[in-house]
């Protein structure tokens, strides 16, 4: 059980951890579920099973998968923790052993227990359901029961970290992914998984230093990487704290790579310093590659404001960390880039219809968090 860190908003309200693993075969339905709604809605997110060691960050909690299934006018629900190495070791010990990214030095582990929490997202590929965490390999869980099968490394071919935001091309069935390393070269790898589930392409990409790279984008023929100035810091890592610093004087680079290309075929476009957590989509428009994403002037590391009671806890708002939808047009003929802001509403977590990833879309969806809204509150 988790005893809440009173001042930490990531352990209260909507972010408060739950501990029951339930199976409810038939939920009460108010009204009528429309005919034609069939399938399962899945969600993965951080949910610490024990009181965290040291300061807790949103990224730290154990992965828990929730499934809401609609069938024949009825709805059922079940949820399960992802049984990672970390989860199982702590379950056996009866308390937390591994501290999070804000106070890495407080870990109490003996040996080398992976911090992989499998807590960020999910992807369905080649009839496998994978839970994702960007600094390590996926974990496979069963679709029917959400029981953990174990780490999935694509028959031993995955030798690098695996992004929490892979892109599946619904036309070809391919899943495109990358893995970044903060402290050892090569700092980036790019790979492709076939529709049958085999890694068919895995190449290193040169970067000048280790950076956090949380997301990317694809089009029909290109893959877009973002080399942004949230840089890995050895001194901070040695201090056992959040090991990234935003270097505002360093430019941002956007790399356009032919889908089956390698480091020799990537083309970099340099732009003023900025930060992007998540992309909405990208597509091709004549001789231009178009990217739409939530952009901010600097990186918000989502540190909890522990000066406030949990019921009032907010993420400190620096206007430069607010993200807005932007569109970039990269001209492959002239080398020019045109950038514009699309809206004046701060937004995050952008999505398009998954069936249309990589192609031009009319609609996109984002979450808006009004300024001053507590973390424990809700998105619009």
C-alpha positions in Angstrom: 0.0 0.0 0.0 1.0 3.6 -0.6 1.1 6.1 2.2 0.7 9.4 0.3 3.5 11.9 0.3 1.2 14.7 1.5 2.7 17.3 -0.7 3.0 15.3 -3.9 0.2 15.9 -6.4 1.2 12.8 -8.3 0.0 10.7 -5.4 -3.4 12.3 -5.0 -6.7 13.0 -6.8 -6.8 11.5 -10.2 -3.2 10.5 -9.9 -3.7 8.6 -6.6 -2.6 5.0 -6.9 -5.1 2.1 -6.7 -4.3 -1.4 -5.5 -7.2 -3.7 -6.3 -6.8 -5.9 -9.3 -10.4 -6.5 -10.4 -12.4 -8.5 -12.9 -15.9 -7.3 -13.4 -17.7 -9.4 -16.0 -20.8 -7.2 -16.4 -20.8 -3.5 -15.4 -23.9 -1.6 -14.7 -24.9 0.4 -17.7 -26.8 3.7 -17.4 -28.7 4.0 -20.6 -27.9 1.9 -23.6 -24.5 1.2 -25.3 -24.9 2.0 -29.0 -25.1 -0.8 -31.4 -21.8 -1.3 -33.2 -19.5 -0.4 -30.3 -17.4 -3.5 -30.0 -13.9 -3.9 -28.8 -11.6 -3.1 -25.9 -10.3 0.2 -24.7 -6.9 -0.2 -23.0 -5.0 2.3 -20.8 -1.6 2.0 -19.2 -0.2 4.3 -16.5 2.0 4.7 -13.5 0.6 3.2 -10.2 3.1 2.6 -7.4 2.3 -0.4 -5.3 4.3 0.8 -2.3 5.2 4.1 -0.7 8.0 5.5 -3.0 11.5 6.0 -1.9 12.3 9.8 -1.8 10.6 12.3 -4.0 8.1 10.7 -6.4 7.8 11.7 -10.0 4.9 10.9 -12.3 7.2 8.8 -14.5 8.2 6.4 -11.6 5.1 4.3 -10.8 4.6 0.7 -11.6 2.7 0.0 -14.8 -1.0 -0.9 -14.5 -3.1 -1.8 -17.5 -6.9 -1.3 -17.5 -9.2 -2.9 -20.0 -12.8 -1.8 -20.7 -14.5 -4.2 -23.1 -17.7 -3.7 -25.0 -19.6 -6.6 -26.5 -23.2 -7.3 -27.4 -24.4 -4.2 -25.6 -22.6 -5.1 -22.4 -19.4 -3.8 -20.8 -16.8 -5.6 -18.6 -13.6 -4.3 -16.9 -10.4 -5.8 -15.6 -7.0 -4.3 -14.5 -3.6 -5.8 -13.7 -0.2 -4.6 -12.6 2.6 -5.4 -15.1 4.8 -8.0 -13.4 8.2 -6.4 -14.1 11.4 -7.5 -12.4 11.1 -4.3 -10.3 7.5 -5.0 -9.3 8.2 -8.7 -8.4 11.3 -7.8 -6.3 9.5 -5.1 -4.4 6.4 -7.4 -3.9 8.6 -10.0 -2.4 10.4 -7.4 -0.1 7.1 -5.8 0.9 8.3 -2.3 0.2 9.9 -0.1 -2.4 13.5 -0.9 -3.3 14.1 1.3 -6.4 13.8 5.0 -6.1 12.7 7.2 -9.0 14.3 9.7 -11.4 14.3 12.6 -8.8 16.4 10.7 -6.3 18.1 7.9 -8.0 20.7 7.6 -5.2 18.1 6.4 -2.7 17.6 3.0 -4.3 18.0 0.1 -1.8 18.6 -2.7 -4.3 21.1 -5.4 -4.0 22.3 -6.4 -7.4 21.1 -5.0 -10.6 17.3 -4.7 -10.6 16.0 -3.0 -13.7 14.0 0.3 -13.2 11.8 -0.7 -16.2 8.3 0.0 -14.9 6.4 -0.7 -18.2 4.2 2.2 -17.3 3.9 4.6 -20.2 1.8 3.2 -23.1 0.7 0.2 -25.1 0.9 -1.0 -28.6 -0.7 -4.0 -30.5 1.5 -5.5 -33.1 1.6 -8.9 -34.8 -1.1 -10.2 -32.3 0.9 -9.2 -29.3 0.0 -6.6 -26.7 3.1 -4.8 -25.5 3.5 -2.4 -22.5 6.1 0.2 -23.1 8.8 2.2 -21.1 11.2 4.2 -23.2 14.5 3.3 -21.4 14.1 -0.5 -21.8 12.4 -3.3 -23.7 8.7 -3.9 -23.9 6.8 -6.3 -21.7 4.1 -8.6 -23.3 0.8 -9.0 -21.6 -2.1 -11.2 -22.7 -5.1 -9.4 -24.3 -7.7 -11.6 -22.6 -6.5 -11.5 -19.0 -3.7 -8.8 -18.9 -1.4 -11.4 -17.3 2.3 -10.6 -17.8 4.1 -12.9 -20.2 7.4 -11.2 -19.7 10.0 -9.1 -21.4 9.6 -9.2 -25.2 12.8 -8.7 -27.2 11.6 -9.8 -30.7 13.4 -13.2 -30.6 16.6 -11.6 -29.2 16.9 -9.0 -32.0 16.1 -6.0 -29.8 19.4 -4.9 -28.3 18.5 -1.3 -27.6 15.8 0.6 -25.6 12.4 0.8 -27.2 10.4 4.0 -27.4 7.1 4.4 -25.6 5.6 5.9 -28.7 6.2 3.6 -31.7 4.3 4.4 -34.9 2.3 1.7 -36.8 1.7 2.3 -40.5 -1.7 0.7 -41.0 -1.0 0.5 -44.7 2.0 -1.7 -44.6 1.6 -3.1 -41.1 5.1 -2.0 -40.2 5.9 -0.6 -36.7 8.6 2.0 -36.6 10.5 2.6 -33.4 13.6 4.2 -32.0 15.7 3.8 -28.8 17.9 6.5 -27.3 20.9 6.2 -25.0 21.7 9.1 -22.7 25.3 8.3 -21.8 26.8 6.0 -24.4 27.3 6.2 -28.2 25.5 5.6 -30.5 23.0 7.9 -28.8 20.2 6.8 -31.1 19.0 3.7 -32.9 16.2 3.4 -35.4 14.3 0.3 -36.3 11.4 -1.3 -38.2 9.2 -4.2 -37.1 7.4 -6.0 -39.9 3.7 -6.8 -39.9 4.7 -10.3 -38.9 6.5 -9.0 -35.8 10.2 -9.4 -37.0 12.8 -6.6 -36.6 13.8 -6.1 -40.3 15.8 -2.9 -39.9 17.9 -1.6 -37.0 20.6 1.1 -37.6 22.5 3.6 -35.4 22.0 7.3 -36.0 24.7 9.8 -35.0 23.9 12.5 -32.4 26.4 15.0 -31.0 25.4 14.2 -27.4 22.9 12.2 -25.3 19.5 13.8 -25.2 16.0 12.9 -24.1 14.0 12.0 -27.1 10.4 11.1 -26.0 8.6 11.0 -29.4 9.0 11.1 -33.2 6.8 11.1 -36.3 6.4 9.2 -39.6 5.1 9.9 -43.0 4.5 7.4 -45.9 8.2 7.6 -46.9 10.0 9.4 -44.1 10.8 9.2 -40.4 11.3 12.4 -38.4 13.6 12.6 -35.4 13.9 15.5 -33.0 17.3 16.3 -31.5 16.2 18.8 -28.9 18.3 20.5 -26.2 17.2 18.5 -23.1 20.7 17.1 -22.6 21.9 14.3 -20.3 24.1 15.6 -17.5 26.7 13.3 -15.9 27.2 15.6 -12.9 23.5 15.5 -12.1 23.5 11.7 -12.6 26.4 11.4 -10.2 24.5 13.4 -7.7 21.6 10.9 -8.0 19.0 13.4 -9.2 17.1 14.1 -12.4 19.9 13.8 -14.9 18.7 16.1 -17.7 19.1 19.9 -18.2 17.6 22.1 -20.8 20.4 24.0 -22.7 18.5 27.0 -24.1 21.5 28.2 -26.1 21.6 25.0 -28.1 19.6 24.8 -31.3 17.0 22.2 -32.1 17.5 19.8 -34.9 14.9 17.9 -36.9 16.1 14.9 -38.9 14.3 13.6 -41.9 15.2 10.0 -42.8 13.9 7.9 -45.7 11.9 5.1 -44.0 14.5 2.3 -44.8 17.5 4.6 -44.7 20.4 4.9 -42.3 22.7 7.5 -40.9 24.2 8.3 -44.3 20.8 9.4 -45.7 19.4 11.5 -42.8 19.0 15.2 -43.5 19.0 17.6 -40.5 17.2 21.0 -40.3 18.4 23.4 -37.6 16.0 25.6 -35.8 15.9 27.8 -32.7 15.8 26.0 -29.3 12.5 24.5 -28.3 11.0 21.4 -26.7 8.4 18.8 -27.9 7.0 16.1 -25.7 4.6 14.7 -28.2 3.8 14.8 -31.9 0.3 14.9 -33.3 1.1 13.6 -36.8 3.2 14.2 -39.9 2.5 13.8 -43.7 3.9 14.6 -47.1 2.6 17.6 -49.2 4.4 17.8 -52.5 8.0 18.5 -51.9 7.4 19.4 -48.2 7.3 17.2 -45.1 4.8 18.6 -42.6 5.0 18.0 -38.9 2.4 19.0 -36.3 3.3 18.8 -32.6 2.9 20.4 -29.2 5.9 22.8 -28.9 7.1 24.9 -25.9 10.0 27.3 -25.6 11.7 25.2 -22.9 11.2 21.8 -21.3 8.8 21.3 -18.5 10.2 18.4 -16.5 6.9 18.0 -14.7 8.5 18.3 -11.2 5.9 18.2 -8.4 5.4 21.4 -6.5 5.8 20.0 -3.0 5.3 23.4 -1.3 1.5 22.9 -1.6 -0.9 20.4 0.0 -1.7 17.5 -2.2 -5.3 18.7 -2.7 -3.9 21.9 -4.1 -0.7 20.6 -5.8 0.0 21.9 -9.2 2.8 21.7 -11.7 4.6 25.1 -11.5 3.6 27.1 -14.6 6.4 29.0 -16.4 4.9 30.5 -19.5 7.9 29.3 -21.5 7.0 25.7 -20.6 3.4 25.9 -22.0 3.0 23.9 -25.2 1.0 24.9 -28.2 0.2 23.2 -31.4 2.8 24.2 -34.1 3.2 23.1 -37.7 6.6 22.9 -39.4 7.0 22.6 -43.2 10.3 21.2 -44.3 11.0 21.9 -47.9 13.1 19.1 -49.4 14.0 21.2 -52.5 15.1 24.5 -50.9 16.1 23.4 -47.5 13.9 26.0 -46.0 11.6 25.5 -43.0 8.4 27.4 -42.3 7.0 27.2 -38.7 3.7 28.5 -37.4 1.6 28.3 -34.2 -1.8 26.9 -34.9 -3.7 27.8 -31.7 -3.4 29.9 -28.6 -4.7 27.3 -26.2 -2.1 25.4 -24.2 -2.4 21.7 -25.0 -0.7 18.3 -24.7 -1.2 14.6 -25.4 -2.1 15.1 -29.1 -3.6 12.2 -31.1 -5.1 11.5 -34.5 -7.0 8.4 -35.6 -4.4 5.6 -35.4 -5.5 4.4 -38.8 -4.3 7.6 -40.4 -0.9 8.0 -38.8 1.6 9.3 -41.4 -1.0 10.6 -43.8 -2.8 14.0 -44.0 -5.6 14.3 -41.5 -8.4 16.8 -41.1 -8.9 16.3 -37.4 -6.6 16.0 -34.4 -7.4 15.8 -30.7 -5.5 17.3 -27.7 -6.0 17.7 -24.0 -6.3 21.2 -22.6 -5.4 21.9 -19.0 -6.5 25.4 -17.9 -3.9 27.4 -16.1 -4.0 27.0 -12.4 -5.8 23.7 -12.5 -4.4 21.2 -9.9 -2.8 18.1 -11.1 -5.5 16.3 -9.2 -8.1 18.0 -11.5 -9.0 16.9 -15.0 -8.2 17.7 -18.6 -10.7 19.3 -21.0 
